Amino acid sequence: MPETAPALIDTLCAQPPFDALTDAIRARLAPDLVPVEVAKGETLFAKGDSLKGLYVITAGAFDIRTGAQDLVSHRGAGDIMGERGLLRDGCAQLGARATEPARLILIPAAQFLWLMEESDAIARWFARARPTDLNDSGPYATGLTALRVSDLMAQHPVTCGPDATITDVARLMRQHVISSVVVMEGEQLAGIITAHDLTNKVLAEGLDGRIKVAQVMTPDPVTIAPTQLGLDALMLLSEMKVNHLPVAQSGRVVGMIGKTDLFRQQAATASHMVADIAHADTPEDMAHVMERVPGLLAQLVRAGVKPASITRRITDITDAITRRLLRLAEARLGPAPVPYLWAACGSQGRREQTGISDQDNCLILDDAFDPAQHDAYFADLAKFVSDGLDTCGFFYCPGDMMATNPRWRQPRRVWRKYFAGWIAQPDNEAQMLASVMFDLRAIAGEAALFQDLQADVLAQARKNSIFVAHMIANSLKHSVPLGLFRGFALIRSGEHKNTIDLKHSGVVPVVDLGRIYALLGSLEEAGTRDRIEGARAGGVISDSGAHDLLDAYDLIAETRLRHQSAQIAGGHAPDNFMNPADMSDLERNHLRDAFMVVKTMQSAIEQARGARG
């Protein structure tokens, strides 16, 4: 039976970015959605076809292919197809063929373009598909259109001379676990020999292993420059019908790239990780997916993707793990006795996670919740999910702000009392708790339990001038690391001596400002950038102040991510402690200027508090 319009819109809006659609947009879009079913082996569209609209896969899988029918990548449930073509000339850039029976939701082209105009969230999400966006910084951009060959190649290719024997080459391949060797004659590229050559040109012909490489190699092979895109390499490999390409610059071989490198990169995109998580059966399976996240972070940083897009993608992976753990918990424990909502706070709530994070979460339960009858179930559910998150690398919150703590596993009416109490008596603990809980974001469960709660709390808080003053004072406790004469105030002792903490002294002061702006403007946005933008639109801060602060925040966040990326590339665990001596003079000056902007905005907030007082 075909799905009804309400069912289709509910399915569509259960995943990003459509979960950000307003009720009014949902109501207008719902009648235009089209359910699509595709049989195994059927082509949904071919390269160059006129696209009917945007396709959202709800079940099944597709191979994405070039015009020559060479495989580029895979797409599965939750993936989106067609946005690039729709925002260019309306024609498909690649082809899509179902590898199993599939179901999709089609958003007709006209409605998709209307969405781009009506919804800022949709416009931001799909901005990377526009031709002018060379950084491909959308939330699920494919790495092959964002990364260069130099980011993907093997930098030290194994080589031999043309006089080496086939046996010598076979041993090199076995020793280095590779399938190709570059043949060099002095400093000049002479050829390439692959495992395929050994099978087809030597073994199949009954030749002796003592023959020279020069007799069976591919001479003068086609090369690719390190500055070209990964997608260029994949297309060239497909056109030449080969599996390996030497990478050359100014006539000198600097690397080797193969289809395996490119497919591995495709598997490392956030969308594929989310798809793998959706099919995981255990926390350990999800932990294996999480092992790819440091590589994803490093690749995105190298590709020049904006910090907000990087942290959003990483947070989307955390959200997917949380939702999958909840489904696994319900499969083990049975259906929940009363409706519930799992919510995240902290960096996950703000969608600002990087390579290191603890877990901050809570359960908002229906008011029908009876502790005697129901709490044992939710205690088990919370333990299963929190233990699973820990297995995946999200360590337990040091402050025990998790749903495993009965205090943070309460019915909606109790949550209202919590917030009312914190606002009425803003002591130090209340300030800390309110700061964390103002970043709440619904992850899974009954969305109605969260509706209006945040808006009501913000309205109450804004009316209490004493609470606002305490919140501002609390936010100013995190100062930027500036010393006298514009120098950096470094950590003076301990493990991190002579470094600055880019999280607590860099990012957190801006996060605190964003939270204050949300309070002053009754803004329901959870993300720091969105809060600053909302504060500008609502007149809470000036246009110039918002512009400077956003630039400063981006630079600090980018510096932090570049630092973590460099640590990952060096084989180290990422952290937040950077020595300014590792930066160039220009980079240090820019970072000092960014900290000065934050300090100026903190001073403005402090003066405003004085005026209110």
C-alpha positions as CSV (number, residue, x, y, z in Angstrom):
1,M,0.0,0.0,0.0
2,P,1.5,3.4,-1.0
3,E,2.5,5.6,1.9
4,T,0.3,8.5,2.8
5,A,1.5,12.1,2.6
6,P,1.7,12.3,6.5
7,A,3.7,9.1,6.6
8,L,6.1,10.3,3.9
9,I,6.7,13.7,5.6
10,D,7.3,12.0,8.9
11,T,9.8,9.6,7.4
12,L,11.6,12.5,5.6
13,C,11.7,14.7,8.7
14,A,13.1,12.0,10.9
15,Q,16.6,12.7,9.4
16,P,18.8,15.8,8.8
17,P,18.5,18.3,7.3
18,F,14.7,17.9,7.0
19,D,14.3,17.6,10.8
20,A,14.9,21.4,10.8
21,L,11.7,22.1,8.8
22,T,9.1,24.2,10.4
23,D,5.5,22.8,10.8
24,A,4.3,25.3,8.2
25,I,6.9,24.2,5.6
26,R,6.2,20.5,6.4
27,A,2.5,21.0,5.8
28,R,3.0,22.7,2.5
29,L,5.6,20.1,1.3
30,A,3.8,16.9,2.4
31,P,1.3,16.7,-0.5
32,D,4.0,17.0,-3.1
33,L,6.2,14.1,-1.9
34,V,6.3,11.1,-4.2
35,P,7.1,7.5,-3.0
36,V,9.4,5.7,-5.4
37,E,10.2,2.0,-5.6
38,V,13.1,0.7,-7.6
39,A,13.8,-3.0,-8.3
40,K,17.2,-4.6,-8.0
41,G,19.3,-3.8,-11.1
42,E,17.1,-1.0,-12.2
43,T,18.7,2.4,-13.1
44,L,17.1,5.3,-11.2
45,F,18.9,7.8,-13.4
46,A,21.9,7.8,-15.8
47,K,24.5,10.5,-16.1
48,G,23.1,13.4,-18.1
49,D,19.4,12.5,-17.4
50,S,17.1,15.3,-16.5
51,L,16.4,14.9,-12.8
52,K,12.9,14.7,-11.6
53,G,13.9,16.0,-8.2
54,L,15.9,15.2,-5.0
55,Y,15.9,11.6,-4.0
56,V,16.1,10.5,-0.3
57,I,16.8,6.8,0.2
58,T,14.7,5.2,2.9
59,A,15.6,1.5,2.2
60,G,17.9,-0.4,-0.1
61,A,21.2,0.6,-1.8
62,F,22.6,2.1,-5.0
63,D,25.8,2.0,-6.9
64,I,26.9,5.4,-8.2
65,R,28.6,5.2,-11.5
66,T,30.2,7.3,-14.2
67,G,29.0,7.5,-17.8
68,A,31.4,4.6,-18.5
69,Q,29.6,2.6,-15.9
70,D,32.6,2.5,-13.6
71,L,31.8,2.4,-9.9
72,V,32.4,5.7,-8.0
73,S,30.7,5.0,-4.6
74,H,27.7,3.4,-2.8
75,R,24.6,5.1,-1.4
76,G,22.3,3.6,1.2
77,A,19.4,4.4,3.6
78,G,19.6,8.0,4.8
79,D,21.7,9.2,1.8
80,I,20.5,11.9,-0.6
81,M,21.0,11.9,-4.4
82,G,20.6,14.5,-7.1
83,E,21.3,17.8,-5.3
84,R,24.4,18.6,-7.4
85,G,22.6,18.3,-10.7
86,L,19.5,20.1,-9.5
87,L,21.6,23.1,-8.4
88,R,23.7,23.1,-11.6
89,D,21.8,22.4,-14.9
90,G,19.1,20.0,-13.7
91,C,20.9,17.0,-15.1
92,A,22.5,14.1,-13.2
93,Q,26.2,14.3,-12.7
94,L,26.5,10.6,-12.3
95,G,24.3,7.5,-12.6
96,A,22.5,5.5,-9.9
97,R,21.6,1.8,-10.2
98,A,19.9,-0.2,-7.4
99,T,21.9,-3.1,-6.0
100,E,18.9,-4.3,-4.0
101,P,15.2,-3.5,-3.9
102,A,15.0,0.2,-2.8
103,R,12.4,2.7,-1.6
104,L,12.9,6.4,-1.9
105,I,11.1,9.7,-1.3
106,L,11.2,12.1,-4.3
107,I,11.0,15.8,-3.6
108,P,10.1,17.2,-7.0
109,A,12.6,19.7,-8.4
110,A,10.4,22.7,-8.1
111,Q,9.6,21.9,-4.4
112,F,13.3,21.4,-3.7
113,L,14.3,24.7,-5.1
114,W,11.4,26.3,-3.2
115,L,12.8,24.7,0.0
116,M,16.2,26.2,-0.7
117,E,14.5,29.6,-0.7
118,E,12.2,29.1,2.2
119,S,14.4,27.3,4.7
120,D,17.7,28.7,5.8
121,A,18.6,25.3,7.3
122,I,18.1,23.6,3.9
123,A,19.9,26.3,2.1
124,R,23.0,26.0,4.4
125,W,22.9,22.2,4.1
126,F,22.9,22.0,0.4
127,A,25.1,25.1,-0.3
128,R,28.0,22.8,-1.0
129,A,26.2,21.5,-4.1
130,R,26.3,24.9,-5.9
131,P,29.1,25.3,-8.5
132,T,30.7,28.2,-6.7
133,D,31.4,26.2,-3.5
134,L,34.9,24.9,-4.3
135,N,35.5,23.7,-0.8
136,D,32.5,21.4,-0.9
137,S,31.8,22.2,2.8
138,G,28.3,20.7,3.1
139,P,27.4,18.3,5.9
140,Y,27.9,15.2,3.8
141,A,30.3,16.3,1.0
142,T,32.1,13.4,-0.7
143,G,35.8,13.4,0.0
144,L,36.8,12.8,-3.6
145,T,35.4,16.2,-4.7
146,A,37.0,18.0,-1.7
147,L,40.4,16.3,-1.4
148,R,43.4,16.5,-3.7
149,V,45.4,13.5,-4.9
150,S,48.2,14.6,-2.5
151,D,45.8,13.9,0.4
152,L,45.0,10.4,-0.7
153,M,48.2,9.0,-2.4
154,A,50.9,6.7,-0.9
155,Q,53.7,9.2,-0.5
156,H,56.6,6.8,-0.7
157,P,55.9,4.4,-3.6
158,V,58.0,1.2,-3.7
159,T,60.3,1.2,-6.7
160,C,62.6,-1.1,-8.7
161,G,64.8,-0.9,-11.7
162,P,64.0,-2.2,-15.2
163,D,66.6,-4.9,-14.8
164,A,65.0,-6.4,-11.6
165,T,63.5,-9.9,-12.0
166,I,59.9,-10.8,-11.7
167,T,60.7,-12.8,-8.6
168,D,62.3,-9.7,-7.0
169,V,59.1,-7.7,-7.7
170,A,56.9,-10.4,-6.3
171,R,58.9,-10.4,-3.1
172,L,58.6,-6.6,-2.9
173,M,54.9,-6.9,-3.2
174,R,54.7,-9.5,-0.5
175,Q,57.0,-7.7,1.8
176,H,55.1,-4.3,1.6
177,V,51.6,-5.8,1.1
178,I,51.1,-3.9,-2.1
179,S,49.9,-4.7,-5.6
180,S,52.0,-2.4,-7.8
181,V,55.6,-1.3,-8.1
182,V,57.0,1.8,-9.9
183,V,59.8,1.1,-12.3
184,M,62.5,3.8,-12.3
185,E,65.5,4.3,-14.5
186,G,67.6,6.6,-12.5
187,E,65.4,9.6,-11.7
188,Q,63.1,9.0,-14.6
189,L,59.8,7.1,-14.6
190,A,60.2,4.0,-16.8
191,G,57.1,2.1,-16.2
192,I,54.8,0.4,-13.7
193,I,54.2,-3.3,-12.9
194,T,51.2,-4.7,-11.0
195,A,50.0,-8.0,-9.5
196,H,47.6,-8.1,-12.5
197,D,50.7,-8.1,-14.8
198,L,52.3,-11.0,-12.8
199,T,49.1,-13.1,-13.2
200,N,48.3,-12.3,-16.8
201,K,51.7,-11.7,-18.5
202,V,53.9,-14.1,-16.5
203,L,52.1,-17.0,-14.8
204,A,49.4,-17.3,-17.5
205,E,52.1,-17.4,-20.2
206,G,54.3,-19.9,-18.3
207,L,57.2,-17.5,-18.1
208,D,60.2,-17.9,-15.8
209,G,60.5,-15.7,-12.7
210,R,64.0,-14.7,-13.7
211,I,62.9,-12.6,-16.7
212,K,63.4,-8.9,-16.4
213,V,60.7,-6.4,-15.3
214,A,61.2,-4.4,-18.5
215,Q,59.7,-7.3,-20.5
216,V,56.3,-7.2,-18.9
217,M,55.9,-3.7,-17.3
218,T,53.6,-1.1,-18.7
219,P,56.1,1.5,-20.1
220,D,55.6,5.3,-19.9
221,P,52.4,5.0,-17.8
222,V,50.0,7.9,-17.6
223,T,50.6,10.0,-14.4
224,I,48.4,12.4,-12.5
225,A,49.5,15.6,-10.6
226,P,49.2,15.8,-6.8
227,T,47.2,19.0,-7.1
228,Q,44.3,17.3,-9.0
229,L,41.1,16.2,-7.2
230,G,40.5,12.7,-6.0
231,L,37.5,12.5,-8.3
232,D,39.8,13.4,-11.2
233,A,42.0,10.4,-10.3
234,L,39.0,8.1,-10.1
235,M,37.8,9.3,-13.5
236,L,41.2,8.8,-15.1
237,L,41.6,5.3,-13.6
238,S,38.2,4.4,-15.1
239,E,38.9,5.9,-18.5
240,M,42.3,4.1,-18.7
241,K,40.9,0.9,-17.3
242,V,43.8,0.6,-14.8
243,N,43.9,0.3,-11.0
244,H,47.0,2.4,-10.2
245,L,48.5,5.7,-11.3
246,P,51.9,7.2,-10.5
247,V,51.7,10.7,-9.1
248,A,54.2,13.0,-10.7
249,Q,55.1,16.7,-10.2
250,S,57.6,18.5,-12.5
251,G,58.6,15.1,-14.0
252,R,59.4,13.6,-10.6
253,V,57.4,10.7,-9.1
254,V,56.1,11.8,-5.7
255,G,53.5,9.1,-4.9
256,M,51.1,6.4,-6.1
257,I,47.3,6.3,-6.0
258,G,45.0,3.5,-6.7
259,K,41.3,2.7,-6.8
260,T,41.6,1.1,-3.3
261,D,42.8,4.4,-1.9
262,L,39.8,6.2,-3.4
263,F,37.2,3.6,-2.3
264,R,38.6,3.7,1.2
265,Q,38.2,7.4,1.2
266,Q,34.6,7.1,0.1
267,A,34.0,4.7,3.0
268,A,35.4,7.3,5.3
269,T,32.8,10.0,4.6
270,A,30.3,10.8,7.3
271,S,27.3,9.6,5.4
272,H,28.8,6.1,5.0
273,M,29.7,6.0,8.6
274,V,26.2,6.9,9.6
275,A,24.9,4.1,7.2
276,D,27.3,1.6,8.7
277,I,26.2,2.6,12.2
278,A,22.5,2.1,11.2
279,H,23.3,-1.5,10.4
280,A,25.5,-2.2,13.4
281,D,24.3,-5.0,15.8
282,T,26.6,-4.3,18.7
283,P,28.4,-1.3,20.4
284,E,31.6,-3.0,19.4
285,D,30.6,-2.8,15.7
286,M,29.9,0.9,16.1
287,A,33.3,1.4,17.9
288,H,35.0,0.0,14.8
289,V,33.2,2.7,12.7
290,M,34.3,5.4,15.2
291,E,37.9,4.3,14.5
292,R,37.5,6.1,11.2
293,V,36.5,9.4,12.7
294,P,40.1,10.8,13.4
295,G,40.9,10.1,9.7
296,L,37.7,11.9,8.6
297,L,38.5,14.9,10.8
298,A,42.1,15.1,9.4
299,Q,40.9,14.8,5.8
300,L,38.2,17.5,6.2
301,V,40.7,19.9,7.8
302,R,43.1,19.3,4.9
303,A,40.3,19.8,2.4
304,G,39.6,23.3,3.8
305,V,36.0,22.4,5.0
306,K,34.7,25.0,7.4
307,P,34.9,24.2,11.2
308,A,31.1,24.4,11.6
309,S,30.6,21.8,8.9
310,I,33.3,19.5,10.4
311,T,31.9,19.5,13.9
312,R,28.4,19.1,12.5
313,R,29.4,15.9,10.6
314,I,31.2,14.5,13.6
315,T,28.2,15.2,15.8
316,D,25.9,13.6,13.3
317,I,27.9,10.4,13.7
318,T,27.5,10.6,17.5
319,D,23.7,11.2,17.1
320,A,23.5,8.1,14.8
321,I,25.3,6.0,17.4
322,T,23.0,7.2,20.1
323,R,19.9,6.4,18.1
324,R,21.1,3.0,17.1
325,L,22.0,2.2,20.8
326,L,18.5,3.2,21.8
327,R,17.0,0.9,19.2
328,L,19.2,-2.0,20.3
329,A,18.2,-1.3,23.9
330,E,14.5,-1.4,23.1
331,A,15.0,-4.6,21.2
332,R,16.6,-6.1,24.3
333,L,14.4,-4.6,27.0
334,G,11.1,-4.4,25.1
335,P,9.1,-1.2,24.3
336,A,9.3,1.6,26.8
337,P,6.5,1.6,29.4
338,V,5.9,5.4,28.9
339,P,7.0,7.8,26.2
340,Y,10.5,9.3,26.6
341,L,12.9,11.7,24.9
342,W,16.7,11.2,25.0
343,A,18.4,14.6,24.9
344,A,22.0,15.6,24.6
345,C,23.7,18.7,26.1
346,G,27.2,20.0,26.0
347,S,29.1,19.9,22.7
348,Q,26.8,17.2,21.3
349,G,23.8,19.4,22.0
350,R,25.4,22.3,20.2
351,R,26.5,20.1,17.3
352,E,30.1,21.2,18.0
353,Q,32.0,17.9,18.7
354,T,35.6,17.4,17.6
355,G,37.9,14.4,18.0
356,I,37.6,14.2,21.8
357,S,34.4,14.3,23.9
358,D,32.7,13.0,26.9
359,Q,29.0,12.2,27.1
360,D,26.4,14.6,28.5
361,N,22.8,13.3,28.2
362,C,19.5,13.0,30.0
363,L,16.1,11.5,29.7
364,I,12.9,13.5,29.7
365,L,10.0,11.2,30.6
366,D,6.3,11.5,30.1
367,D,4.4,12.7,33.2
368,A,2.7,9.3,33.4
369,F,6.1,8.0,34.6
370,D,5.8,6.2,38.0
371,P,9.3,5.5,39.5
372,A,8.1,2.3,41.3
373,Q,6.8,0.8,38.1
374,H,8.9,2.3,35.4
375,D,12.3,3.5,36.6
376,A,14.0,0.0,36.5
377,Y,13.3,-0.1,32.7
378,F,14.8,3.4,32.1
379,A,17.7,2.8,34.4
380,D,18.6,-0.3,32.2
381,L,18.0,1.6,29.0
382,A,20.3,4.5,30.2
383,K,23.0,2.1,31.3
384,F,22.9,0.2,28.0
385,V,23.2,3.4,26.0
386,S,25.8,5.1,28.2
387,D,28.0,2.0,28.3
388,G,27.7,1.7,24.5
389,L,28.8,5.3,24.1
390,D,31.7,4.7,26.3
391,T,32.7,1.6,24.2
392,C,32.6,3.9,21.2
393,G,35.0,6.4,22.8
394,F,32.7,8.9,24.5
395,F,33.9,8.6,28.0
396,Y,31.6,8.9,31.0
397,C,30.9,12.5,32.1
398,P,33.2,13.4,35.1
399,G,30.3,15.3,36.6
400,D,27.9,12.4,36.2
401,M,25.6,14.4,34.0
402,M,24.2,11.4,32.3
403,A,20.9,9.6,32.1
404,T,22.3,6.8,34.3
405,N,22.1,9.3,37.1
406,P,18.5,9.2,38.5
407,R,18.6,13.0,38.9
408,W,18.8,13.4,35.1
409,R,16.2,10.8,34.3
410,Q,12.9,12.5,35.3
411,P,9.4,13.3,34.0
412,R,8.8,16.5,32.2
413,R,7.1,18.1,35.2
414,V,10.3,17.6,37.3
415,W,12.5,19.1,34.6
416,R,10.3,22.2,34.7
417,K,10.8,22.4,38.5
418,Y,14.6,22.0,38.0
419,F,14.8,25.0,35.7
420,A,12.4,27.0,37.8
421,G,14.5,26.4,40.9
422,W,17.8,27.2,39.1
423,I,16.4,30.5,37.9
424,A,14.8,31.4,41.2
425,Q,18.0,30.7,43.3
426,P,21.0,31.1,41.0
427,D,23.8,29.7,43.2
428,N,27.0,28.3,41.7
429,E,25.6,24.9,41.1
430,A,22.5,26.3,39.6
431,Q,24.6,28.4,37.2
432,M,26.7,25.5,36.1
433,L,23.6,23.2,35.6
434,A,21.6,25.9,33.8
435,S,24.6,26.6,31.5
436,V,24.8,22.9,30.5
437,M,21.1,22.4,30.2
438,F,20.5,25.5,28.0
439,D,22.4,23.5,25.3
440,L,19.8,20.7,25.3
441,R,18.9,19.1,22.0
442,A,16.4,16.3,21.3
443,I,18.1,13.2,19.8
444,A,15.5,10.5,19.8
445,G,12.1,9.6,21.2
446,E,8.9,11.6,21.7
447,A,9.6,15.0,20.4
448,A,6.5,16.5,22.0
449,L,8.2,16.1,25.4
450,F,10.7,18.8,24.4
451,Q,8.4,21.2,22.6
452,D,7.9,24.5,24.3
453,L,10.1,23.4,27.3
454,Q,13.1,25.4,26.2
455,A,11.1,28.4,25.0
456,D,9.3,28.6,28.4
457,V,12.5,28.3,30.3
458,L,14.3,31.0,28.3
459,A,11.3,33.3,28.8
460,Q,11.3,32.7,32.6
461,A,15.1,33.2,32.8
462,R,15.1,36.4,30.8
463,K,12.6,38.0,33.2
464,N,14.8,37.3,36.2
465,S,17.5,40.0,36.2
466,I,19.4,38.4,39.1
467,F,19.7,35.1,37.2
468,V,20.8,36.9,34.1
469,A,23.5,38.8,36.0
470,H,24.7,35.6,37.6
471,M,24.8,33.8,34.2
472,I,26.8,36.7,32.7
473,A,29.3,36.6,35.6
474,N,29.6,32.9,35.3
475,S,30.3,33.2,31.5
476,L,33.2,35.6,32.2
477,K,35.1,33.1,34.3
478,H,36.6,31.7,31.1
479,S,39.1,34.3,30.0
480,V,41.0,34.2,26.7
481,P,44.8,33.6,27.1
482,L,46.1,37.1,26.5
483,G,48.8,38.5,28.7
484,L,50.5,42.0,28.9
485,F,51.5,43.7,25.7
486,R,49.3,41.4,23.5
487,G,51.4,38.3,24.4
488,F,49.9,34.9,25.1
489,A,49.2,33.8,28.7
490,L,50.7,30.3,28.6
491,I,50.1,27.4,31.0
492,R,53.0,27.8,33.4
493,S,53.5,24.3,34.8
494,G,52.5,20.7,34.5
495,E,52.0,18.3,31.6
496,H,50.9,21.1,29.3
497,K,53.4,23.8,30.2
498,N,54.0,26.5,27.6
499,T,50.8,25.8,25.7
500,I,47.4,27.4,25.5
501,D,44.2,25.5,25.9
502,L,42.3,26.1,22.7
503,K,39.1,24.6,24.2
504,H,38.6,26.2,27.6
505,S,40.5,29.4,26.9
506,G,39.6,29.7,23.2
507,V,36.3,28.1,22.1
508,V,34.5,28.0,25.5
509,P,34.5,31.8,26.0
510,V,32.7,32.2,22.7
511,V,30.3,29.4,23.5
512,D,29.6,31.2,26.8
513,L,28.9,34.4,25.0
514,G,26.6,32.6,22.5
515,R,24.6,31.1,25.5
516,I,24.2,34.6,27.0
517,Y,23.0,36.0,23.7
518,A,20.5,33.2,23.5
519,L,19.3,34.0,27.0
520,L,19.0,37.8,26.3
521,G,17.2,37.2,23.0
522,S,15.1,34.2,24.0
523,L,16.8,32.3,21.1
524,E,16.1,28.6,20.9
525,E,19.1,27.8,18.7
526,A,21.6,25.5,20.4
527,G,24.7,26.0,18.2
528,T,27.1,28.9,19.0
529,R,27.2,30.2,15.4
530,D,23.5,30.1,15.1
531,R,23.1,31.9,18.4
532,I,25.5,34.7,17.4
533,E,23.6,35.0,14.0
534,G,20.3,35.1,15.9
535,A,21.6,37.7,18.3
536,R,22.6,39.9,15.3
537,A,19.2,39.5,13.7
538,G,17.4,40.2,17.0
539,G,19.5,43.3,17.8
540,V,21.1,41.8,20.9
541,I,24.5,42.7,19.5
542,S,25.6,45.0,16.7
543,D,26.1,43.8,13.1
544,S,29.8,44.7,13.3
545,G,30.2,43.0,16.7
546,A,28.6,39.8,15.4
547,H,30.7,39.9,12.2
548,D,34.0,40.2,14.2
549,L,33.0,37.6,16.7
550,L,32.0,35.0,14.1
551,D,35.3,35.6,12.3
552,A,37.2,35.2,15.6
553,Y,35.3,32.1,16.5
554,D,35.9,30.5,13.1
555,L,39.7,31.2,13.3
556,I,40.0,29.8,16.9
557,A,38.0,26.7,16.0
558,E,40.0,26.2,12.8
559,T,43.2,26.6,14.7
560,R,42.1,24.0,17.2
561,L,41.0,21.6,14.4
562,R,44.3,22.1,12.5
563,H,46.2,21.3,15.7
564,Q,44.2,18.1,16.2
565,S,44.6,17.1,12.6
566,A,48.4,17.5,12.8
567,Q,48.5,15.3,15.9
568,I,46.4,12.6,14.1
569,A,48.7,12.8,11.1
570,G,51.6,12.3,13.4
571,G,50.1,9.2,15.0
572,H,49.2,10.9,18.2
573,A,45.9,11.2,20.1
574,P,44.3,14.7,19.5
575,D,44.1,17.2,22.4
576,N,43.4,20.9,22.9
577,F,46.8,22.1,24.0
578,M,48.9,24.0,21.4
579,N,52.3,25.7,21.7
580,P,52.1,29.1,20.0
581,A,55.8,28.6,19.1
582,D,54.7,26.0,16.5
583,M,52.8,28.7,14.6
584,S,54.2,31.3,12.2
585,D,54.3,35.0,13.2
586,L,51.4,35.7,10.9
587,E,49.3,32.9,12.5
588,R,50.1,34.0,16.0
589,N,49.1,37.6,15.2
590,H,45.8,36.4,13.7
591,L,45.1,34.3,16.8
592,R,45.9,37.1,19.1
593,D,43.6,39.4,17.2
594,A,40.8,36.8,17.5
595,F,41.3,36.5,21.2
596,M,41.2,40.3,21.5
597,V,37.8,40.4,19.7
598,V,36.5,37.8,22.2
599,K,37.8,39.8,25.1
600,T,36.2,43.0,23.7
601,M,32.8,41.2,23.4
602,Q,33.2,39.9,27.0
603,S,33.9,43.5,28.2
604,A,30.7,44.7,26.4
605,I,28.6,42.0,28.1
606,E,30.1,43.0,31.5
607,Q,29.3,46.6,30.9
608,A,25.8,45.7,29.9
609,R,25.4,43.8,33.1
610,G,26.5,46.8,35.1
611,A,24.0,48.9,33.2
612,R,21.3,46.4,34.1
613,G,22.4,46.3,37.7
